[in-house]
Structures are given as structure tokens and as C-alpha cells.
Amino acid sequence: MADRIGITPRSWTRELHHGVLHLGKRWYVVSAEIGEDGHAEGVRLDGPYTDHDTAQNRALEMRSDRG
């Protein structure tokens, strides 16, 4: 297997993932489809949210909406 490239967690597989990201005093939900080669496609930021808990709750809602 080739070395993983990029910053995606090793646990992310070829499917849609949602996580929380902190940028400049604001919180966002980042969504992306991670391919088998570790590259992200269709990356999207939703937000900003005022705090981590609000962003985390939204990420959890997005996960449950798709399944």
C-alpha cells in the first residue's frame, strides 16, 4: 500500500465524512468524500457556528441525515 498523502485521518474511508474545524475564532463543519487513495473530493464548509458544541451537533445531524 502506498503512503497516505494529505491530512485526512487514516480511519476515513471512501465515503462522506463530517468533522468540526476551528478557523479564526469560528467553528465550521467540514464535509468531504474521501477516496481510497486518501484524497478528499467535494470538500465543503458549513457555518460559521459560534461554538464547538453547536458545530459538533450540526455535524452529528448531517451524519444521521445521510443514513
Secondary structure, DSSP 8 states (H G I E B T S, - for coil): -----SS--TT--SSEEEEEEEETTEEEEEEEEE-TTS-EEEEEEEEEESSHHHHHHHHHHHHHHT-
